[in-house]
Amino acid sequence: MIKLQHEDLGGKETILVVEHHAAVRDMISTALRKCGFTVLEAAHGRQALFICERQKVPIHLMLADVMMPQISGSALSERLTLIHPEMKVLYMSGYSENFIIHQGVLNSDGNFIPKPFRVPTLVRKIREVLDSSR
C-alpha cells in the first residue's frame, strides 16, 4: 500500500472504474490497486452492466466518467444501483462541474472530481465518498 502525504488513505473496498479512455482507466486502476483497493474495470456502460450483473460481492464505489459513449455516467449509475444498492458513486470529467450541471448531465448533489487530478487528490476524494453516509 502506498502512503500519500503521510496518511494511509487506501482501503480494501471494491471500486468499479468506468472510463472509455484506456490510458486514463489504466492509470487510475493501477494507482487504486497500489492503495489496496480491489478494482474492476469497464471501458463503457454495457461492460459495466455486464460486470455488475455477475459480481456477487459488494461493489462499494463506482468511479465513472460523466460523458461516455452509449450511456452517461449518471444514467449508468441509476441502472447499476438497482443491482448493487450498496454502491456509492463518484463522477469525474474534464468538463467543469458547473457546465455538467448546467447541461443537465449531473445533478448538483452528486459527488464529483474534475480531470485532470493527481492520484492523492483522487484517493482522498474516494475515501471521503466511501466514508460518508448515503
MODELLER restraints for C-alpha pairs under 7 A, 6 or more apart:
rsr = mdl.restraints
at = mdl.atoms
rsr.add(forms.Gaussian(group=physical.xy_distance, feature=features.Distance(at['CA:1:A'], at['CA:34:A']), mean=5.38, stdev=0.5))
rsr.add(forms.Gaussian(group=physical.xy_distance, feature=features.Distance(at['CA:1:A'], at['CA:35:A']), mean=4.67, stdev=0.5))
rsr.add(forms.Gaussian(group=physical.xy_distance, feature=features.Distance(at['CA:1:A'], at['CA:36:A']), mean=5.59, stdev=0.5))
rsr.add(forms.Gaussian(group=physical.xy_distance, feature=features.Distance(at['CA:2:A'], at['CA:34:A']), mean=6.12, stdev=0.5))
rsr.add(forms.Gaussian(group=physical.xy_distance, feature=features.Distance(at['CA:2:A'], at['CA:35:A']), mean=5.50, stdev=0.5))
rsr.add(forms.Gaussian(group=physical.xy_distance, feature=features.Distance(at['CA:4:A'], at['CA:120:A']), mean=5.95, stdev=0.5))
rsr.add(forms.Gaussian(group=physical.xy_distance, feature=features.Distance(at['CA:9:A'], at['CA:123:A']), mean=6.54, stdev=0.5))
rsr.add(forms.Gaussian(group=physical.xy_distance, feature=features.Distance(at['CA:9:A'], at['CA:124:A']), mean=6.40, stdev=0.5))
rsr.add(forms.Gaussian(group=physical.xy_distance, feature=features.Distance(at['CA:9:A'], at['CA:127:A']), mean=6.55, stdev=0.5))
rsr.add(forms.Gaussian(group=physical.xy_distance, feature=features.Distance(at['CA:10:A'], at['CA:35:A']), mean=4.52, stdev=0.5))
rsr.add(forms.Gaussian(group=physical.xy_distance, feature=features.Distance(at['CA:10:A'], at['CA:36:A']), mean=5.77, stdev=0.5))
rsr.add(forms.Gaussian(group=physical.xy_distance, feature=features.Distance(at['CA:10:A'], at['CA:37:A']), mean=6.74, stdev=0.5))
rsr.add(forms.Gaussian(group=physical.xy_distance, feature=features.Distance(at['CA:10:A'], at['CA:123:A']), mean=6.95, stdev=0.5))
rsr.add(forms.Gaussian(group=physical.xy_distance, feature=features.Distance(at['CA:11:A'], at['CA:35:A']), mean=6.59, stdev=0.5))
rsr.add(forms.Gaussian(group=physical.xy_distance, feature=features.Distance(at['CA:11:A'], at['CA:36:A']), mean=5.39, stdev=0.5))
rsr.add(forms.Gaussian(group=physical.xy_distance, feature=features.Distance(at['CA:11:A'], at['CA:37:A']), mean=5.40, stdev=0.5))
rsr.add(forms.Gaussian(group=physical.xy_distance, feature=features.Distance(at['CA:12:A'], at['CA:36:A']), mean=5.54, stdev=0.5))
rsr.add(forms.Gaussian(group=physical.xy_distance, feature=features.Distance(at['CA:12:A'], at['CA:37:A']), mean=4.73, stdev=0.5))
rsr.add(forms.Gaussian(group=physical.xy_distance, feature=features.Distance(at['CA:12:A'], at['CA:38:A']), mean=6.50, stdev=0.5))
rsr.add(forms.Gaussian(group=physical.xy_distance, feature=features.Distance(at['CA:13:A'], at['CA:37:A']), mean=5.39, stdev=0.5))
rsr.add(forms.Gaussian(group=physical.xy_distance, feature=features.Distance(at['CA:13:A'], at['CA:38:A']), mean=6.14, stdev=0.5))
rsr.add(forms.Gaussian(group=physical.xy_distance, feature=features.Distance(at['CA:13:A'], at['CA:60:A']), mean=5.97, stdev=0.5))
rsr.add(forms.Gaussian(group=physical.xy_distance, feature=features.Distance(at['CA:14:A'], at['CA:37:A']), mean=5.91, stdev=0.5))
rsr.add(forms.Gaussian(group=physical.xy_distance, feature=features.Distance(at['CA:14:A'], at['CA:38:A']), mean=4.55, stdev=0.5))
rsr.add(forms.Gaussian(group=physical.xy_distance, feature=features.Distance(at['CA:14:A'], at['CA:39:A']), mean=5.77, stdev=0.5))
rsr.add(forms.Gaussian(group=physical.xy_distance, feature=features.Distance(at['CA:14:A'], at['CA:59:A']), mean=5.14, stdev=0.5))
rsr.add(forms.Gaussian(group=physical.xy_distance, feature=features.Distance(at['CA:14:A'], at['CA:60:A']), mean=5.39, stdev=0.5))
rsr.add(forms.Gaussian(group=physical.xy_distance, feature=features.Distance(at['CA:14:A'], at['CA:61:A']), mean=6.74, stdev=0.5))
rsr.add(forms.Gaussian(group=physical.xy_distance, feature=features.Distance(at['CA:15:A'], at['CA:37:A']), mean=6.88, stdev=0.5))
rsr.add(forms.Gaussian(group=physical.xy_distance, feature=features.Distance(at['CA:15:A'], at['CA:38:A']), mean=6.18, stdev=0.5))
rsr.add(forms.Gaussian(group=physical.xy_distance, feature=features.Distance(at['CA:15:A'], at['CA:39:A']), mean=4.97, stdev=0.5))
rsr.add(forms.Gaussian(group=physical.xy_distance, feature=features.Distance(at['CA:15:A'], at['CA:40:A']), mean=6.16, stdev=0.5))
rsr.add(forms.Gaussian(group=physical.xy_distance, feature=features.Distance(at['CA:15:A'], at['CA:59:A']), mean=6.10, stdev=0.5))
rsr.add(forms.Gaussian(group=physical.xy_distance, feature=features.Distance(at['CA:15:A'], at['CA:60:A']), mean=6.00, stdev=0.5))
rsr.add(forms.Gaussian(group=physical.xy_distance, feature=features.Distance(at['CA:15:A'], at['CA:61:A']), mean=4.89, stdev=0.5))
rsr.add(forms.Gaussian(group=physical.xy_distance, feature=features.Distance(at['CA:15:A'], at['CA:62:A']), mean=5.65, stdev=0.5))
rsr.add(forms.Gaussian(group=physical.xy_distance, feature=features.Distance(at['CA:16:A'], at['CA:39:A']), mean=5.88, stdev=0.5))
rsr.add(forms.Gaussian(group=physical.xy_distance, feature=features.Distance(at['CA:16:A'], at['CA:40:A']), mean=4.63, stdev=0.5))
rsr.add(forms.Gaussian(group=physical.xy_distance, feature=features.Distance(at['CA:16:A'], at['CA:41:A']), mean=5.81, stdev=0.5))
rsr.add(forms.Gaussian(group=physical.xy_distance, feature=features.Distance(at['CA:16:A'], at['CA:59:A']), mean=6.93, stdev=0.5))
rsr.add(forms.Gaussian(group=physical.xy_distance, feature=features.Distance(at['CA:16:A'], at['CA:61:A']), mean=6.30, stdev=0.5))
rsr.add(forms.Gaussian(group=physical.xy_distance, feature=features.Distance(at['CA:16:A'], at['CA:62:A']), mean=4.61, stdev=0.5))
rsr.add(forms.Gaussian(group=physical.xy_distance, feature=features.Distance(at['CA:16:A'], at['CA:63:A']), mean=6.08, stdev=0.5))
rsr.add(forms.Gaussian(group=physical.xy_distance, feature=features.Distance(at['CA:17:A'], at['CA:25:A']), mean=6.92, stdev=0.5))
rsr.add(forms.Gaussian(group=physical.xy_distance, feature=features.Distance(at['CA:17:A'], at['CA:40:A']), mean=6.14, stdev=0.5))
rsr.add(forms.Gaussian(group=physical.xy_distance, feature=features.Distance(at['CA:17:A'], at['CA:41:A']), mean=4.96, stdev=0.5))
rsr.add(forms.Gaussian(group=physical.xy_distance, feature=features.Distance(at['CA:17:A'], at['CA:42:A']), mean=6.18, stdev=0.5))
rsr.add(forms.Gaussian(group=physical.xy_distance, feature=features.Distance(at['CA:17:A'], at['CA:62:A']), mean=5.99, stdev=0.5))
rsr.add(forms.Gaussian(group=physical.xy_distance, feature=features.Distance(at['CA:17:A'], at['CA:63:A']), mean=4.88, stdev=0.5))
rsr.add(forms.Gaussian(group=physical.xy_distance, feature=features.Distance(at['CA:17:A'], at['CA:64:A']), mean=5.97, stdev=0.5))
rsr.add(forms.Gaussian(group=physical.xy_distance, feature=features.Distance(at['CA:18:A'], at['CA:41:A']), mean=6.14, stdev=0.5))
rsr.add(forms.Gaussian(group=physical.xy_distance, feature=features.Distance(at['CA:18:A'], at['CA:42:A']), mean=4.77, stdev=0.5))
rsr.add(forms.Gaussian(group=physical.xy_distance, feature=features.Distance(at['CA:18:A'], at['CA:43:A']), mean=5.79, stdev=0.5))
rsr.add(forms.Gaussian(group=physical.xy_distance, feature=features.Distance(at['CA:18:A'], at['CA:44:A']), mean=6.22, stdev=0.5))
rsr.add(forms.Gaussian(group=physical.xy_distance, feature=features.Distance(at['CA:18:A'], at['CA:48:A']), mean=6.81, stdev=0.5))
rsr.add(forms.Gaussian(group=physical.xy_distance, feature=features.Distance(at['CA:18:A'], at['CA:63:A']), mean=6.16, stdev=0.5))
rsr.add(forms.Gaussian(group=physical.xy_distance, feature=features.Distance(at['CA:18:A'], at['CA:64:A']), mean=4.61, stdev=0.5))
rsr.add(forms.Gaussian(group=physical.xy_distance, feature=features.Distance(at['CA:18:A'], at['CA:65:A']), mean=6.42, stdev=0.5))
rsr.add(forms.Gaussian(group=physical.xy_distance, feature=features.Distance(at['CA:19:A'], at['CA:25:A']), mean=5.44, stdev=0.5))
rsr.add(forms.Gaussian(group=physical.xy_distance, feature=features.Distance(at['CA:19:A'], at['CA:42:A']), mean=6.59, stdev=0.5))
rsr.add(forms.Gaussian(group=physical.xy_distance, feature=features.Distance(at['CA:19:A'], at['CA:43:A']), mean=5.31, stdev=0.5))
rsr.add(forms.Gaussian(group=physical.xy_distance, feature=features.Distance(at['CA:19:A'], at['CA:44:A']), mean=6.53, stdev=0.5))
rsr.add(forms.Gaussian(group=physical.xy_distance, feature=features.Distance(at['CA:19:A'], at['CA:64:A']), mean=6.08, stdev=0.5))
rsr.add(forms.Gaussian(group=physical.xy_distance, feature=features.Distance(at['CA:19:A'], at['CA:65:A']), mean=5.55, stdev=0.5))
rsr.add(forms.Gaussian(group=physical.xy_distance, feature=features.Distance(at['CA:20:A'], at['CA:43:A']), mean=4.55, stdev=0.5))
rsr.add(forms.Gaussian(group=physical.xy_distance, feature=features.Distance(at['CA:20:A'], at['CA:44:A']), mean=5.68, stdev=0.5))
rsr.add(forms.Gaussian(group=physical.xy_distance, feature=features.Distance(at['CA:20:A'], at['CA:68:A']), mean=6.56, stdev=0.5))
rsr.add(forms.Gaussian(group=physical.xy_distance, feature=features.Distance(at['CA:29:A'], at['CA:39:A']), mean=6.24, stdev=0.5))
rsr.add(forms.Gaussian(group=physical.xy_distance, feature=features.Distance(at['CA:31:A'], at['CA:119:A']), mean=6.93, stdev=0.5))
rsr.add(forms.Gaussian(group=physical.xy_distance, feature=features.Distance(at['CA:33:A'], at['CA:39:A']), mean=6.44, stdev=0.5))
rsr.add(forms.Gaussian(group=physical.xy_distance, feature=features.Distance(at['CA:42:A'], at['CA:48:A']), mean=5.18, stdev=0.5))
rsr.add(forms.Gaussian(group=physical.xy_distance, feature=features.Distance(at['CA:44:A'], at['CA:68:A']), mean=7.00, stdev=0.5))
rsr.add(forms.Gaussian(group=physical.xy_distance, feature=features.Distance(at['CA:45:A'], at['CA:70:A']), mean=6.73, stdev=0.5))
rsr.add(forms.Gaussian(group=physical.xy_distance, feature=features.Distance(at['CA:45:A'], at['CA:71:A']), mean=5.84, stdev=0.5))
rsr.add(forms.Gaussian(group=physical.xy_distance, feature=features.Distance(at['CA:45:A'], at['CA:76:A']), mean=6.25, stdev=0.5))
rsr.add(forms.Gaussian(group=physical.xy_distance, feature=features.Distance(at['CA:49:A'], at['CA:80:A']), mean=6.69, stdev=0.5))
rsr.add(forms.Gaussian(group=physical.xy_distance, feature=features.Distance(at['CA:52:A'], at['CA:80:A']), mean=6.94, stdev=0.5))
rsr.add(forms.Gaussian(group=physical.xy_distance, feature=features.Distance(at['CA:52:A'], at['CA:83:A']), mean=6.95, stdev=0.5))
rsr.add(forms.Gaussian(group=physical.xy_distance, feature=features.Distance(at['CA:53:A'], at['CA:83:A']), mean=6.84, stdev=0.5))
rsr.add(forms.Gaussian(group=physical.xy_distance, feature=features.Distance(at['CA:58:A'], at['CA:84:A']), mean=6.89, stdev=0.5))
rsr.add(forms.Gaussian(group=physical.xy_distance, feature=features.Distance(at['CA:58:A'], at['CA:86:A']), mean=6.88, stdev=0.5))
rsr.add(forms.Gaussian(group=physical.xy_distance, feature=features.Distance(at['CA:59:A'], at['CA:84:A']), mean=6.73, stdev=0.5))
rsr.add(forms.Gaussian(group=physical.xy_distance, feature=features.Distance(at['CA:59:A'], at['CA:87:A']), mean=5.51, stdev=0.5))
rsr.add(forms.Gaussian(group=physical.xy_distance, feature=features.Distance(at['CA:60:A'], at['CA:86:A']), mean=6.25, stdev=0.5))
rsr.add(forms.Gaussian(group=physical.xy_distance, feature=features.Distance(at['CA:60:A'], at['CA:87:A']), mean=4.56, stdev=0.5))
rsr.add(forms.Gaussian(group=physical.xy_distance, feature=features.Distance(at['CA:60:A'], at['CA:88:A']), mean=6.03, stdev=0.5))
rsr.add(forms.Gaussian(group=physical.xy_distance, feature=features.Distance(at['CA:61:A'], at['CA:87:A']), mean=4.95, stdev=0.5))
rsr.add(forms.Gaussian(group=physical.xy_distance, feature=features.Distance(at['CA:61:A'], at['CA:88:A']), mean=4.52, stdev=0.5))
rsr.add(forms.Gaussian(group=physical.xy_distance, feature=features.Distance(at['CA:61:A'], at['CA:89:A']), mean=5.42, stdev=0.5))
rsr.add(forms.Gaussian(group=physical.xy_distance, feature=features.Distance(at['CA:62:A'], at['CA:87:A']), mean=6.72, stdev=0.5))
rsr.add(forms.Gaussian(group=physical.xy_distance, feature=features.Distance(at['CA:62:A'], at['CA:88:A']), mean=6.28, stdev=0.5))
rsr.add(forms.Gaussian(group=physical.xy_distance, feature=features.Distance(at['CA:62:A'], at['CA:89:A']), mean=4.82, stdev=0.5))
rsr.add(forms.Gaussian(group=physical.xy_distance, feature=features.Distance(at['CA:62:A'], at['CA:90:A']), mean=6.18, stdev=0.5))
rsr.add(forms.Gaussian(group=physical.xy_distance, feature=features.Distance(at['CA:63:A'], at['CA:89:A']), mean=6.08, stdev=0.5))
rsr.add(forms.Gaussian(group=physical.xy_distance, feature=features.Distance(at['CA:63:A'], at['CA:90:A']), mean=4.86, stdev=0.5))
rsr.add(forms.Gaussian(group=physical.xy_distance, feature=features.Distance(at['CA:63:A'], at['CA:91:A']), mean=5.77, stdev=0.5))
rsr.add(forms.Gaussian(group=physical.xy_distance, feature=features.Distance(at['CA:64:A'], at['CA:73:A']), mean=5.69, stdev=0.5))
rsr.add(forms.Gaussian(group=physical.xy_distance, feature=features.Distance(at['CA:64:A'], at['CA:90:A']), mean=6.49, stdev=0.5))
rsr.add(forms.Gaussian(group=physical.xy_distance, feature=features.Distance(at['CA:64:A'], at['CA:91:A']), mean=5.03, stdev=0.5))
rsr.add(forms.Gaussian(group=physical.xy_distance, feature=features.Distance(at['CA:64:A'], at['CA:92:A']), mean=6.05, stdev=0.5))
rsr.add(forms.Gaussian(group=physical.xy_distance, feature=features.Distance(at['CA:65:A'], at['CA:73:A']), mean=5.79, stdev=0.5))
rsr.add(forms.Gaussian(group=physical.xy_distance, feature=features.Distance(at['CA:65:A'], at['CA:91:A']), mean=5.71, stdev=0.5))
rsr.add(forms.Gaussian(group=physical.xy_distance, feature=features.Distance(at['CA:65:A'], at['CA:92:A']), mean=4.82, stdev=0.5))
rsr.add(forms.Gaussian(group=physical.xy_distance, feature=features.Distance(at['CA:65:A'], at['CA:93:A']), mean=5.56, stdev=0.5))
rsr.add(forms.Gaussian(group=physical.xy_distance, feature=features.Distance(at['CA:66:A'], at['CA:72:A']), mean=5.73, stdev=0.5))
rsr.add(forms.Gaussian(group=physical.xy_distance, feature=features.Distance(at['CA:66:A'], at['CA:73:A']), mean=4.39, stdev=0.5))
rsr.add(forms.Gaussian(group=physical.xy_distance, feature=features.Distance(at['CA:66:A'], at['CA:74:A']), mean=6.63, stdev=0.5))
rsr.add(forms.Gaussian(group=physical.xy_distance, feature=features.Distance(at['CA:66:A'], at['CA:91:A']), mean=5.84, stdev=0.5))
rsr.add(forms.Gaussian(group=physical.xy_distance, feature=features.Distance(at['CA:66:A'], at['CA:92:A']), mean=5.97, stdev=0.5))
rsr.add(forms.Gaussian(group=physical.xy_distance, feature=features.Distance(at['CA:66:A'], at['CA:93:A']), mean=5.74, stdev=0.5))
rsr.add(forms.Gaussian(group=physical.xy_distance, feature=features.Distance(at['CA:67:A'], at['CA:73:A']), mean=6.37, stdev=0.5))
rsr.add(forms.Gaussian(group=physical.xy_distance, feature=features.Distance(at['CA:74:A'], at['CA:106:A']), mean=6.35, stdev=0.5))
rsr.add(forms.Gaussian(group=physical.xy_distance, feature=features.Distance(at['CA:81:A'], at['CA:87:A']), mean=6.20, stdev=0.5))
rsr.add(forms.Gaussian(group=physical.xy_distance, feature=features.Distance(at['CA:88:A'], at['CA:130:A']), mean=7.00, stdev=0.5))
rsr.add(forms.Gaussian(group=physical.xy_distance, feature=features.Distance(at['CA:89:A'], at['CA:111:A']), mean=6.77, stdev=0.5))
rsr.add(forms.Gaussian(group=physical.xy_distance, feature=features.Distance(at['CA:90:A'], at['CA:111:A']), mean=4.94, stdev=0.5))
rsr.add(forms.Gaussian(group=physical.xy_distance, feature=features.Distance(at['CA:90:A'], at['CA:112:A']), mean=5.65, stdev=0.5))
rsr.add(forms.Gaussian(group=physical.xy_distance, feature=features.Distance(at['CA:91:A'], at['CA:111:A']), mean=6.04, stdev=0.5))
rsr.add(forms.Gaussian(group=physical.xy_distance, feature=features.Distance(at['CA:91:A'], at['CA:112:A']), mean=4.68, stdev=0.5))
rsr.add(forms.Gaussian(group=physical.xy_distance, feature=features.Distance(at['CA:91:A'], at['CA:113:A']), mean=6.30, stdev=0.5))
rsr.add(forms.Gaussian(group=physical.xy_distance, feature=features.Distance(at['CA:92:A'], at['CA:112:A']), mean=5.65, stdev=0.5))
rsr.add(forms.Gaussian(group=physical.xy_distance, feature=features.Distance(at['CA:92:A'], at['CA:113:A']), mean=4.89, stdev=0.5))
rsr.add(forms.Gaussian(group=physical.xy_distance, feature=features.Distance(at['CA:92:A'], at['CA:114:A']), mean=5.54, stdev=0.5))
rsr.add(forms.Gaussian(group=physical.xy_distance, feature=features.Distance(at['CA:92:A'], at['CA:115:A']), mean=6.43, stdev=0.5))
rsr.add(forms.Gaussian(group=physical.xy_distance, feature=features.Distance(at['CA:93:A'], at['CA:113:A']), mean=6.99, stdev=0.5))
rsr.add(forms.Gaussian(group=physical.xy_distance, feature=features.Distance(at['CA:93:A'], at['CA:114:A']), mean=5.28, stdev=0.5))
rsr.add(forms.Gaussian(group=physical.xy_distance, feature=features.Distance(at['CA:93:A'], at['CA:115:A']), mean=5.35, stdev=0.5))
rsr.add(forms.Gaussian(group=physical.xy_distance, feature=features.Distance(at['CA:94:A'], at['CA:114:A']), mean=5.89, stdev=0.5))
rsr.add(forms.Gaussian(group=physical.xy_distance, feature=features.Distance(at['CA:94:A'], at['CA:115:A']), mean=4.55, stdev=0.5))
rsr.add(forms.Gaussian(group=physical.xy_distance, feature=features.Distance(at['CA:94:A'], at['CA:116:A']), mean=6.63, stdev=0.5))
rsr.add(forms.Gaussian(group=physical.xy_distance, feature=features.Distance(at['CA:96:A'], at['CA:114:A']), mean=6.59, stdev=0.5))
rsr.add(forms.Gaussian(group=physical.xy_distance, feature=features.Distance(at['CA:100:A'], at['CA:106:A']), mean=5.84, stdev=0.5))
rsr.add(forms.Gaussian(group=physical.xy_distance, feature=features.Distance(at['CA:101:A'], at['CA:107:A']), mean=5.56, stdev=0.5))
rsr.add(forms.Gaussian(group=physical.xy_distance, feature=features.Distance(at['CA:101:A'], at['CA:108:A']), mean=6.20, stdev=0.5))
